[in-house]
Amino acid sequence: MPWFAAPDYADTRAAMADRDKLPADHGTWLASAGQVEGELTRVGFEVVRVVIERETFLAWCREAGTVPDGRARSQFANAAAGIEGR
């Protein structure tokens, strides 16, 4: 699951193509992400938090030829967690 660290949230959010879909502050994002994580866990998924480090993620997007958005964050997190294609 894509995860944002509090100290880097504003800068990382600013680099996202879909930044308007992300909460303006980390606390709001964290509450929402916690709900999603809890629901996934309740229905039987093993959740792996993958921190989105801005420069690493943007480099991955360039290499993959994709825009830095929600879909790319999910793909990046799945690849990092070793669950691509599942």
mmCIF file as gemmi writes it, N, C-alpha and C atoms, coordinates in Angstrom:
data_model
loop_
_atom_site.group_PDB
_atom_site.id
_atom_site.type_symbol
_atom_site.label_atom_id
_atom_site.label_alt_id
_atom_site.label_comp_id
_atom_site.label_asym_id
_atom_site.label_entity_id
_atom_site.label_seq_id
_atom_site.pdbx_PDB_ins_code
_atom_site.Cartn_x
_atom_site.Cartn_y
_atom_site.Cartn_z
_atom_site.occupancy
_atom_site.B_iso_or_equiv
_atom_site.pdbx_formal_charge
_atom_site.auth_seq_id
_atom_site.auth_asym_id
_atom_site.pdbx_PDB_model_num
ATOM 1 N N . MET Axp A 1 ? 0.848 -1.162 0 1 0 ? 1 A 1
ATOM 2 C CA . MET Axp A 1 ? 0 0 0 1 0 ? 1 A 1
ATOM 3 C C . MET Axp A 1 ? 0.9 1.234 0 1 0 ? 1 A 1
ATOM 4 N N . PRO Axp A 2 ? 0.67 2.164 -0.936 1 0 ? 2 A 1
ATOM 5 C CA . PRO Axp A 2 ? 1.469 3.389 -0.935 1 0 ? 2 A 1
ATOM 6 C C . PRO Axp A 2 ? 1.306 4.131 0.389 1 0 ? 2 A 1
ATOM 7 N N . TRP Axp A 3 ? 2.413 4.61 0.919 1 0 ? 3 A 1
ATOM 8 C CA . TRP Axp A 3 ? 2.395 5.269 2.217 1 0 ? 3 A 1
ATOM 9 C C . TRP Axp A 3 ? 3.237 6.526 2.145 1 0 ? 3 A 1
ATOM 10 N N . PHE Axp A 4 ? 2.771 7.589 2.782 1 0 ? 4 A 1
ATOM 11 C CA . PHE Axp A 4 ? 3.5 8.854 2.803 1 0 ? 4 A 1
ATOM 12 C C . PHE Axp A 4 ? 4.006 9.141 4.206 1 0 ? 4 A 1
ATOM 13 N N . ALA Axp A 5 ? 5.277 9.521 4.316 1 0 ? 5 A 1
ATOM 14 C CA . ALA Axp A 5 ? 5.854 9.933 5.594 1 0 ? 5 A 1
ATOM 15 C C . ALA Axp A 5 ? 5.449 11.384 5.857 1 0 ? 5 A 1
ATOM 16 N N . ALA Axp A 6 ? 5.131 11.686 7.09 1 0 ? 6 A 1
ATOM 17 C CA . ALA Axp A 6 ? 4.659 13.026 7.455 1 0 ? 6 A 1
ATOM 18 C C . ALA Axp A 6 ? 5.604 14.158 7.044 1 0 ? 6 A 1
ATOM 19 N N . PRO Axp A 7 ? 6.907 14.041 7.32 1 0 ? 7 A 1
ATOM 20 C CA . PRO Axp A 7 ? 7.786 15.178 7.009 1 0 ? 7 A 1
ATOM 21 C C . PRO Axp A 7 ? 7.87 15.499 5.513 1 0 ? 7 A 1
ATOM 22 N N . ASP Axp A 8 ? 7.624 14.504 4.667 1 0 ? 8 A 1
ATOM 23 C CA . ASP Axp A 8 ? 7.791 14.67 3.226 1 0 ? 8 A 1
ATOM 24 C C . ASP Axp A 8 ? 6.466 14.851 2.486 1 0 ? 8 A 1
ATOM 25 N N . TYR Axp A 9 ? 5.361 14.797 3.207 1 0 ? 9 A 1
ATOM 26 C CA . TYR Axp A 9 ? 4.058 14.751 2.553 1 0 ? 9 A 1
ATOM 27 C C . TYR Axp A 9 ? 3.809 15.936 1.618 1 0 ? 9 A 1
ATOM 28 N N . ALA Axp A 10 ? 4.003 17.138 2.07 1 0 ? 10 A 1
ATOM 29 C CA . ALA Axp A 10 ? 3.684 18.317 1.254 1 0 ? 10 A 1
ATOM 30 C C . ALA Axp A 10 ? 4.492 18.344 -0.038 1 0 ? 10 A 1
ATOM 31 N N . ASP Axp A 11 ? 5.796 18.1 0.049 1 0 ? 11 A 1
ATOM 32 C CA . ASP Axp A 11 ? 6.64 18.107 -1.147 1 0 ? 11 A 1
ATOM 33 C C . ASP Axp A 11 ? 6.296 16.96 -2.087 1 0 ? 11 A 1
ATOM 34 N N . THR Axp A 12 ? 6.057 15.792 -1.518 1 0 ? 12 A 1
ATOM 35 C CA . THR Axp A 12 ? 5.716 14.641 -2.351 1 0 ? 12 A 1
ATOM 36 C C . THR Axp A 12 ? 4.361 14.855 -3.014 1 0 ? 12 A 1
ATOM 37 N N . ARG Axp A 13 ? 3.392 15.327 -2.248 1 0 ? 13 A 1
ATOM 38 C CA . ARG Axp A 13 ? 2.06 15.607 -2.802 1 0 ? 13 A 1
ATOM 39 C C . ARG Axp A 13 ? 2.159 16.599 -3.952 1 0 ? 13 A 1
ATOM 40 N N . ALA Axp A 14 ? 2.97 17.628 -3.794 1 0 ? 14 A 1
ATOM 41 C CA . ALA Axp A 14 ? 3.107 18.658 -4.825 1 0 ? 14 A 1
ATOM 42 C C . ALA Axp A 14 ? 3.626 18.097 -6.145 1 0 ? 14 A 1
ATOM 43 N N . ALA Axp A 15 ? 4.364 17.003 -6.095 1 0 ? 15 A 1
ATOM 44 C CA . ALA Axp A 15 ? 4.937 16.401 -7.298 1 0 ? 15 A 1
ATOM 45 C C . ALA Axp A 15 ? 3.974 15.45 -8.011 1 0 ? 15 A 1
ATOM 46 N N . MET Axp A 16 ? 2.829 15.173 -7.397 1 0 ? 16 A 1
ATOM 47 C CA . MET Axp A 16 ? 1.884 14.216 -7.968 1 0 ? 16 A 1
ATOM 48 C C . MET Axp A 16 ? 0.97 14.865 -9.004 1 0 ? 16 A 1
ATOM 49 N N . ALA Axp A 17 ? 0.72 14.162 -10.092 1 0 ? 17 A 1
ATOM 50 C CA . ALA Axp A 17 ? -0.179 14.666 -11.132 1 0 ? 17 A 1
ATOM 51 C C . ALA Axp A 17 ? -1.602 14.801 -10.608 1 0 ? 17 A 1
ATOM 52 N N . ASP Axp A 18 ? -1.949 13.973 -9.645 1 0 ? 18 A 1
ATOM 53 C CA . ASP Axp A 18 ? -3.305 13.985 -9.077 1 0 ? 18 A 1
ATOM 54 C C . ASP Axp A 18 ? -3.342 14.594 -7.676 1 0 ? 18 A 1
ATOM 55 N N . ARG Axp A 19 ? -2.46 15.558 -7.435 1 0 ? 19 A 1
ATOM 56 C CA . ARG Axp A 19 ? -2.368 16.158 -6.098 1 0 ? 19 A 1
ATOM 57 C C . ARG Axp A 19 ? -3.695 16.719 -5.613 1 0 ? 19 A 1
ATOM 58 N N . ASP Axp A 20 ? -4.558 17.119 -6.543 1 0 ? 20 A 1
ATOM 59 C CA . ASP Axp A 20 ? -5.865 17.648 -6.15 1 0 ? 20 A 1
ATOM 60 C C . ASP Axp A 20 ? -6.769 16.576 -5.558 1 0 ? 20 A 1
ATOM 61 N N . LYS Axp A 21 ? -6.414 15.311 -5.761 1 0 ? 21 A 1
ATOM 62 C CA . LYS Axp A 21 ? -7.196 14.207 -5.195 1 0 ? 21 A 1
ATOM 63 C C . LYS Axp A 21 ? -6.663 13.746 -3.836 1 0 ? 21 A 1
ATOM 64 N N . LEU Axp A 22 ? -5.513 14.269 -3.456 1 0 ? 22 A 1
ATOM 65 C CA . LEU Axp A 22 ? -4.905 13.927 -2.17 1 0 ? 22 A 1
ATOM 66 C C . LEU Axp A 22 ? -5.23 15.026 -1.158 1 0 ? 22 A 1
ATOM 67 N N . PRO Axp A 23 ? -5.496 14.65 0.085 1 0 ? 23 A 1
ATOM 68 C CA . PRO Axp A 23 ? -5.762 15.667 1.113 1 0 ? 23 A 1
ATOM 69 C C . PRO Axp A 23 ? -4.599 16.656 1.225 1 0 ? 23 A 1
ATOM 70 N N . ALA Axp A 24 ? -4.909 17.872 1.586 1 0 ? 24 A 1
ATOM 71 C CA . ALA Axp A 24 ? -3.891 18.914 1.699 1 0 ? 24 A 1
ATOM 72 C C . ALA Axp A 24 ? -2.918 18.666 2.842 1 0 ? 24 A 1
ATOM 73 N N . ASP Axp A 25 ? -3.359 17.962 3.889 1 0 ? 25 A 1
ATOM 74 C CA . ASP Axp A 25 ? -2.458 17.739 5.03 1 0 ? 25 A 1
ATOM 75 C C . ASP Axp A 25 ? -2.302 16.252 5.326 1 0 ? 25 A 1
ATOM 76 N N . HIS Axp A 26 ? -1.155 15.929 5.887 1 0 ? 26 A 1
ATOM 77 C CA . HIS Axp A 26 ? -0.821 14.53 6.169 1 0 ? 26 A 1
ATOM 78 C C . HIS Axp A 26 ? -1.781 13.884 7.157 1 0 ? 26 A 1
ATOM 79 N N . GLY Axp A 27 ? -2.22 14.616 8.157 1 0 ? 27 A 1
ATOM 80 C CA . GLY Axp A 27 ? -3.13 14.05 9.156 1 0 ? 27 A 1
ATOM 81 C C . GLY Axp A 27 ? -4.417 13.539 8.54 1 0 ? 27 A 1
ATOM 82 N N . THR Axp A 28 ? -4.976 14.298 7.62 1 0 ? 28 A 1
ATOM 83 C CA . THR Axp A 28 ? -6.199 13.873 6.935 1 0 ? 28 A 1
ATOM 84 C C . THR Axp A 28 ? -5.916 12.665 6.061 1 0 ? 28 A 1
ATOM 85 N N . TRP Axp A 29 ? -4.792 12.702 5.331 1 0 ? 29 A 1
ATOM 86 C CA . TRP Axp A 29 ? -4.422 11.555 4.505 1 0 ? 29 A 1
ATOM 87 C C . TRP Axp A 29 ? -4.24 10.315 5.379 1 0 ? 29 A 1
ATOM 88 N N . LEU Axp A 30 ? -3.553 10.463 6.509 1 0 ? 30 A 1
ATOM 89 C CA . LEU Axp A 30 ? -3.274 9.342 7.396 1 0 ? 30 A 1
ATOM 90 C C . LEU Axp A 30 ? -4.56 8.7 7.914 1 0 ? 30 A 1
ATOM 91 N N . ALA Axp A 31 ? -5.531 9.508 8.277 1 0 ? 31 A 1
ATOM 92 C CA . ALA Axp A 31 ? -6.81 8.967 8.756 1 0 ? 31 A 1
ATOM 93 C C . ALA Axp A 31 ? -7.493 8.158 7.667 1 0 ? 31 A 1
ATOM 94 N N . SER Axp A 32 ? -7.502 8.678 6.464 1 0 ? 32 A 1
ATOM 95 C CA . SER Axp A 32 ? -8.128 7.974 5.342 1 0 ? 32 A 1
ATOM 96 C C . SER Axp A 32 ? -7.37 6.687 5.006 1 0 ? 32 A 1
ATOM 97 N N . ALA Axp A 33 ? -6.062 6.782 4.944 1 0 ? 33 A 1
ATOM 98 C CA . ALA Axp A 33 ? -5.244 5.604 4.639 1 0 ? 33 A 1
ATOM 99 C C . ALA Axp A 33 ? -5.404 4.532 5.708 1 0 ? 33 A 1
ATOM 100 N N . GLY Axp A 34 ? -5.509 4.948 6.955 1 0 ? 34 A 1
ATOM 101 C CA . GLY Axp A 34 ? -5.714 3.995 8.046 1 0 ? 34 A 1
ATOM 102 C C . GLY Axp A 34 ? -7.027 3.244 7.903 1 0 ? 34 A 1
ATOM 103 N N . GLN Axp A 35 ? -8.061 3.943 7.447 1 0 ? 35 A 1
ATOM 104 C CA . GLN Axp A 35 ? -9.352 3.282 7.225 1 0 ? 35 A 1
ATOM 105 C C . GLN Axp A 35 ? -9.248 2.259 6.102 1 0 ? 35 A 1
ATOM 106 N N . VAL Axp A 36 ? -8.589 2.643 5.011 1 0 ? 36 A 1
ATOM 107 C CA . VAL Axp A 36 ? -8.418 1.716 3.885 1 0 ? 36 A 1
ATOM 108 C C . VAL Axp A 36 ? -7.598 0.508 4.322 1 0 ? 36 A 1
ATOM 109 N N . GLU Axp A 37 ? -6.518 0.756 5.04 1 0 ? 37 A 1
ATOM 110 C CA . GLU Axp A 37 ? -5.663 -0.331 5.526 1 0 ? 37 A 1
ATOM 111 C C . GLU Axp A 37 ? -6.454 -1.277 6.425 1 0 ? 37 A 1
ATOM 112 N N . GLY Axp A 38 ? -7.256 -0.724 7.313 1 0 ? 38 A 1
ATOM 113 C CA . GLY Axp A 38 ? -8.062 -1.544 8.208 1 0 ? 38 A 1
ATOM 114 C C . GLY Axp A 38 ? -9.062 -2.394 7.455 1 0 ? 38 A 1
ATOM 115 N N . GLU Axp A 39 ? -9.712 -1.809 6.461 1 0 ? 39 A 1
ATOM 116 C CA . GLU Axp A 39 ? -10.69 -2.563 5.67 1 0 ? 39 A 1
ATOM 117 C C . GLU Axp A 39 ? -10.026 -3.686 4.885 1 0 ? 39 A 1
ATOM 118 N N . LEU Axp A 40 ? -8.885 -3.407 4.277 1 0 ? 40 A 1
ATOM 119 C CA . LEU Axp A 40 ? -8.167 -4.451 3.539 1 0 ? 40 A 1
ATOM 120 C C . LEU Axp A 40 ? -7.76 -5.595 4.467 1 0 ? 40 A 1
ATOM 121 N N . THR Axp A 41 ? -7.303 -5.245 5.647 1 0 ? 41 A 1
ATOM 122 C CA . THR Axp A 41 ? -6.916 -6.261 6.623 1 0 ? 41 A 1
ATOM 123 C C . THR Axp A 41 ? -8.118 -7.084 7.063 1 0 ? 41 A 1
ATOM 124 N N . ARG Axp A 42 ? -9.247 -6.417 7.307 1 0 ? 42 A 1
ATOM 125 C CA . ARG Axp A 42 ? -10.466 -7.123 7.733 1 0 ? 42 A 1
ATOM 126 C C . ARG Axp A 42 ? -10.947 -8.146 6.716 1 0 ? 42 A 1
ATOM 127 N N . VAL Axp A 43 ? -10.761 -7.838 5.426 1 0 ? 43 A 1
ATOM 128 C CA . VAL Axp A 43 ? -11.24 -8.769 4.405 1 0 ? 43 A 1
ATOM 129 C C . VAL Axp A 43 ? -10.182 -9.793 3.999 1 0 ? 43 A 1
ATOM 130 N N . GLY Axp A 44 ? -9.053 -9.792 4.708 1 0 ? 44 A 1
ATOM 131 C CA . GLY Axp A 44 ? -8.087 -10.861 4.538 1 0 ? 44 A 1
ATOM 132 C C . GLY Axp A 44 ? -6.82 -10.557 3.769 1 0 ? 44 A 1
ATOM 133 N N . PHE Axp A 45 ? -6.61 -9.313 3.369 1 0 ? 45 A 1
ATOM 134 C CA . PHE Axp A 45 ? -5.382 -8.961 2.675 1 0 ? 45 A 1
ATOM 135 C C . PHE Axp A 45 ? -4.266 -8.705 3.67 1 0 ? 45 A 1
ATOM 136 N N . GLU Axp A 46 ? -3.071 -9.082 3.296 1 0 ? 46 A 1
ATOM 137 C CA . GLU Axp A 46 ? -1.892 -8.709 4.07 1 0 ? 46 A 1
ATOM 138 C C . GLU Axp A 46 ? -1.412 -7.377 3.493 1 0 ? 46 A 1
ATOM 139 N N . VAL Axp A 47 ? -1.422 -6.352 4.284 1 0 ? 47 A 1
ATOM 140 C CA . VAL Axp A 47 ? -1.067 -5.016 3.816 1 0 ? 47 A 1
ATOM 141 C C . VAL Axp A 47 ? 0.401 -4.745 4.107 1 0 ? 47 A 1
ATOM 142 N N . VAL Axp A 48 ? 1.111 -4.293 3.081 1 0 ? 48 A 1
ATOM 143 C CA . VAL Axp A 48 ? 2.505 -3.893 3.215 1 0 ? 48 A 1
ATOM 144 C C . VAL Axp A 48 ? 2.572 -2.403 2.908 1 0 ? 48 A 1
ATOM 145 N N . ARG Axp A 49 ? 3.034 -1.63 3.859 1 0 ? 49 A 1
ATOM 146 C CA . ARG Axp A 49 ? 3.192 -0.184 3.648 1 0 ? 49 A 1
ATOM 147 C C . ARG Axp A 49 ? 4.492 0.067 2.894 1 0 ? 49 A 1
ATOM 148 N N . VAL Axp A 50 ? 4.376 0.744 1.766 1 0 ? 50 A 1
ATOM 149 C CA . VAL Axp A 50 ? 5.554 1.11 0.977 1 0 ? 50 A 1
ATOM 150 C C . VAL Axp A 50 ? 5.626 2.632 0.945 1 0 ? 50 A 1
ATOM 151 N N . VAL Axp A 51 ? 6.631 3.178 1.593 1 0 ? 51 A 1
ATOM 152 C CA . VAL Axp A 51 ? 6.781 4.634 1.664 1 0 ? 51 A 1
ATOM 153 C C . VAL Axp A 51 ? 7.147 5.173 0.278 1 0 ? 51 A 1
ATOM 154 N N . ILE Axp A 52 ? 6.397 6.168 -0.136 1 0 ? 52 A 1
ATOM 155 C CA . ILE Axp A 52 ? 6.661 6.829 -1.41 1 0 ? 52 A 1
ATOM 156 C C . ILE Axp A 52 ? 7.677 7.932 -1.16 1 0 ? 52 A 1
ATOM 157 N N . GLU Axp A 53 ? 8.92 7.642 -1.5 1 0 ? 53 A 1
ATOM 158 C CA . GLU Axp A 53 ? 9.979 8.649 -1.402 1 0 ? 53 A 1
ATOM 159 C C . GLU Axp A 53 ? 9.992 9.394 -2.73 1 0 ? 53 A 1
ATOM 160 N N . ARG Axp A 54 ? 9.811 10.679 -2.67 1 0 ? 54 A 1
ATOM 161 C CA . ARG Axp A 54 ? 9.563 11.504 -3.851 1 0 ? 54 A 1
ATOM 162 C C . ARG Axp A 54 ? 10.515 11.22 -5.011 1 0 ? 54 A 1
ATOM 163 N N . GLU Axp A 55 ? 11.8 11.384 -4.806 1 0 ? 55 A 1
ATOM 164 C CA . GLU Axp A 55 ? 12.749 11.264 -5.922 1 0 ? 55 A 1
ATOM 165 C C . GLU Axp A 55 ? 12.823 9.835 -6.462 1 0 ? 55 A 1
ATOM 166 N N . THR Axp A 56 ? 12.775 8.861 -5.584 1 0 ? 56 A 1
ATOM 167 C CA . THR Axp A 56 ? 12.794 7.458 -6.02 1 0 ? 56 A 1
ATOM 168 C C . THR Axp A 56 ? 11.564 7.143 -6.855 1 0 ? 56 A 1
ATOM 169 N N . PHE Axp A 57 ? 10.401 7.604 -6.363 1 0 ? 57 A 1
ATOM 170 C CA . PHE Axp A 57 ? 9.162 7.354 -7.076 1 0 ? 57 A 1
ATOM 171 C C . PHE Axp A 57 ? 9.135 8.068 -8.428 1 0 ? 57 A 1
ATOM 172 N N . LEU Axp A 58 ? 9.561 9.326 -8.459 1 0 ? 58 A 1
ATOM 173 C CA . LEU Axp A 58 ? 9.566 10.068 -9.721 1 0 ? 58 A 1
ATOM 174 C C . LEU Axp A 58 ? 10.52 9.438 -10.736 1 0 ? 58 A 1
ATOM 175 N N . ALA Axp A 59 ? 11.663 8.947 -10.27 1 0 ? 59 A 1
ATOM 176 C CA . ALA Axp A 59 ? 12.596 8.251 -11.166 1 0 ? 59 A 1
ATOM 177 C C . ALA Axp A 59 ? 11.962 6.973 -11.708 1 0 ? 59 A 1
ATOM 178 N N . TRP Axp A 60 ? 11.264 6.246 -10.85 1 0 ? 60 A 1
ATOM 179 C CA . TRP Axp A 60 ? 10.566 5.027 -11.28 1 0 ? 60 A 1
ATOM 180 C C . TRP Axp A 60 ? 9.515 5.365 -12.335 1 0 ? 60 A 1
ATOM 181 N N . CYS Axp A 61 ? 8.781 6.45 -12.131 1 0 ? 61 A 1
ATOM 182 C CA . CYS Axp A 61 ? 7.756 6.87 -13.101 1 0 ? 61 A 1
ATOM 183 C C . CYS Axp A 61 ? 8.382 7.212 -14.447 1 0 ? 61 A 1
ATOM 184 N N . ARG Axp A 62 ? 9.489 7.934 -14.429 1 0 ? 62 A 1
ATOM 185 C CA . ARG Axp A 62 ? 10.172 8.28 -15.678 1 0 ? 62 A 1
ATOM 186 C C . ARG Axp A 62 ? 10.597 7.012 -16.404 1 0 ? 62 A 1
ATOM 187 N N . GLU Axp A 63 ? 11.184 6.084 -15.665 1 0 ? 63 A 1
ATOM 188 C CA . GLU Axp A 63 ? 11.649 4.836 -16.26 1 0 ? 63 A 1
ATOM 189 C C . GLU Axp A 63 ? 10.488 4.006 -16.81 1 0 ? 63 A 1
ATOM 190 N N . ALA Axp A 64 ? 9.36 4.029 -16.103 1 0 ? 64 A 1
ATOM 191 C CA . ALA Axp A 64 ? 8.185 3.261 -16.519 1 0 ? 64 A 1
ATOM 192 C C . ALA Axp A 64 ? 7.364 3.996 -17.579 1 0 ? 64 A 1
ATOM 193 N N . GLY Axp A 65 ? 7.672 5.271 -17.821 1 0 ? 65 A 1
ATOM 194 C CA . GLY Axp A 65 ? 6.932 6.052 -18.797 1 0 ? 65 A 1
ATOM 195 C C . GLY Axp A 65 ? 5.507 6.351 -18.361 1 0 ? 65 A 1
ATOM 196 N N . THR Axp A 66 ? 5.338 6.601 -17.067 1 0 ? 66 A 1
ATOM 197 C CA . THR Axp A 66 ? 4.008 6.858 -16.533 1 0 ? 66 A 1
ATOM 198 C C . THR Axp A 66 ? 3.983 8.172 -15.762 1 0 ? 66 A 1
ATOM 199 N N . VAL Axp A 67 ? 2.813 8.692 -15.57 1 0 ? 67 A 1
ATOM 200 C CA . VAL Axp A 67 ? 2.679 9.918 -14.784 1 0 ? 67 A 1
ATOM 201 C C . VAL Axp A 67 ? 2.597 9.547 -13.303 1 0 ? 67 A 1
ATOM 202 N N . PRO Axp A 68 ? 3.073 10.419 -12.43 1 0 ? 68 A 1
ATOM 203 C CA . PRO Axp A 68 ? 3.027 10.126 -10.992 1 0 ? 68 A 1
ATOM 204 C C . PRO Axp A 68 ? 1.621 10.377 -10.431 1 0 ? 68 A 1
ATOM 205 N N . ASP Axp A 69 ? 0.814 9.329 -10.453 1 0 ? 69 A 1
ATOM 206 C CA . ASP Axp A 69 ? -0.56 9.449 -9.961 1 0 ? 69 A 1
ATOM 207 C C . ASP Axp A 69 ? -0.911 8.227 -9.114 1 0 ? 69 A 1
ATOM 208 N N . GLY Axp A 70 ? -2.167 8.126 -8.734 1 0 ? 70 A 1
ATOM 209 C CA . GLY Axp A 70 ? -2.605 7.033 -7.871 1 0 ? 70 A 1
ATOM 210 C C . GLY Axp A 70 ? -2.34 5.656 -8.441 1 0 ? 70 A 1
ATOM 211 N N . ARG Axp A 71 ? -2.592 5.509 -9.724 1 0 ? 71 A 1
ATOM 212 C CA . ARG Axp A 71 ? -2.342 4.209 -10.361 1 0 ? 71 A 1
ATOM 213 C C . ARG Axp A 71 ? -0.856 3.86 -10.287 1 0 ? 71 A 1
ATOM 214 N N . ALA Axp A 72 ? 0 4.838 -10.617 1 0 ? 72 A 1
ATOM 215 C CA . ALA Axp A 72 ? 1.443 4.607 -10.564 1 0 ? 72 A 1
ATOM 216 C C . ALA Axp A 72 ? 1.901 4.313 -9.134 1 0 ? 72 A 1
ATOM 217 N N . ARG Axp A 73 ? 1.328 5.023 -8.15 1 0 ? 73 A 1
ATOM 218 C CA . ARG Axp A 73 ? 1.701 4.751 -6.754 1 0 ? 73 A 1
ATOM 219 C C . ARG Axp A 73 ? 1.367 3.317 -6.374 1 0 ? 73 A 1
ATOM 220 N N . SER Axp A 74 ? 0.212 2.843 -6.804 1 0 ? 74 A 1
ATOM 221 C CA . SER Axp A 74 ? -0.175 1.457 -6.501 1 0 ? 74 A 1
ATOM 222 C C . SER Axp A 74 ? 0.758 0.471 -7.191 1 0 ? 74 A 1
ATOM 223 N N . GLN Axp A 75 ? 1.081 0.734 -8.456 1 0 ? 75 A 1
ATOM 224 C CA . GLN Axp A 75 ? 1.995 -0.15 -9.184 1 0 ? 75 A 1
ATOM 225 C C . GLN Axp A 75 ? 3.376 -0.174 -8.529 1 0 ? 75 A 1
ATOM 226 N N . PHE Axp A 76 ? 3.846 1.006 -8.144 1 0 ? 76 A 1
ATOM 227 C CA . PHE Axp A 76 ? 5.143 1.122 -7.485 1 0 ? 76 A 1
ATOM 228 C C . PHE Axp A 76 ? 5.149 0.344 -6.165 1 0 ? 76 A 1
ATOM 229 N N . ALA Axp A 77 ? 4.098 0.529 -5.374 1 0 ? 77 A 1
ATOM 230 C CA . ALA Axp A 77 ? 4.007 -0.156 -4.084 1 0 ? 77 A 1
ATOM 231 C C . ALA Axp A 77 ? 3.946 -1.662 -4.27 1 0 ? 77 A 1
ATOM 232 N N . ASN Axp A 78 ? 3.165 -2.118 -5.239 1 0 ? 78 A 1
ATOM 233 C CA . ASN Axp A 78 ? 3.074 -3.556 -5.498 1 0 ? 78 A 1
ATOM 234 C C . ASN Axp A 78 ? 4.418 -4.124 -5.93 1 0 ? 78 A 1
ATOM 235 N N . ALA Axp A 79 ? 5.123 -3.396 -6.805 1 0 ? 79 A 1
ATOM 236 C CA . ALA Axp A 79 ? 6.448 -3.851 -7.256 1 0 ? 79 A 1
ATOM 237 C C . ALA Axp A 79 ? 7.416 -3.913 -6.079 1 0 ? 79 A 1
ATOM 238 N N . ALA Axp A 80 ? 7.407 -2.868 -5.25 1 0 ? 80 A 1
ATOM 239 C CA . ALA Axp A 80 ? 8.313 -2.815 -4.106 1 0 ? 80 A 1
ATOM 240 C C . ALA Axp A 80 ? 8.019 -3.924 -3.096 1 0 ? 80 A 1
ATOM 241 N N . ALA Axp A 81 ? 6.739 -4.262 -2.98 1 0 ? 81 A 1
ATOM 242 C CA . ALA Axp A 81 ? 6.34 -5.314 -2.032 1 0 ? 81 A 1
ATOM 243 C C . ALA Axp A 81 ? 6.462 -6.706 -2.643 1 0 ? 81 A 1
ATOM 244 N N . GLY Axp A 82 ? 6.823 -6.769 -3.916 1 0 ? 82 A 1
ATOM 245 C CA . GLY Axp A 82 ? 6.986 -8.054 -4.576 1 0 ? 82 A 1
ATOM 246 C C . GLY Axp A 82 ? 5.694 -8.748 -4.919 1 0 ? 82 A 1
ATOM 247 N N . ILE Axp A 83 ? 4.629 -7.959 -5.169 1 0 ? 83 A 1
ATOM 248 C CA . ILE Axp A 83 ? 3.338 -8.587 -5.478 1 0 ? 83 A 1
ATOM 249 C C . ILE Axp A 83 ? 2.794 -8.103 -6.817 1 0 ? 83 A 1
ATOM 250 N N . GLU Axp A 84 ? 3.68 -7.807 -7.751 1 0 ? 84 A 1
ATOM 251 C CA . GLU Axp A 84 ? 3.242 -7.396 -9.093 1 0 ? 84 A 1
ATOM 252 C C . GLU Axp A 84 ? 2.398 -8.497 -9.71 1 0 ? 84 A 1
ATOM 253 N N . GLY Axp A 85 ? 1.346 -8.079 -10.374 1 0 ? 85 A 1
ATOM 254 C CA . GLY Axp A 85 ? 0.533 -9.032 -11.112 1 0 ? 85 A 1
ATOM 255 C C . GLY Axp A 85 ? -0.415 -9.866 -10.286 1 0 ? 85 A 1
ATOM 256 N N . ARG Axp A 86 ? -0.438 -9.672 -8.988 1 0 ? 86 A 1
ATOM 257 C CA . ARG Axp A 86 ? -1.366 -10.447 -8.144 1 0 ? 86 A 1
ATOM 258 C C . ARG Axp A 86 ? -2.626 -9.674 -7.952 1 0 ? 86 A 1
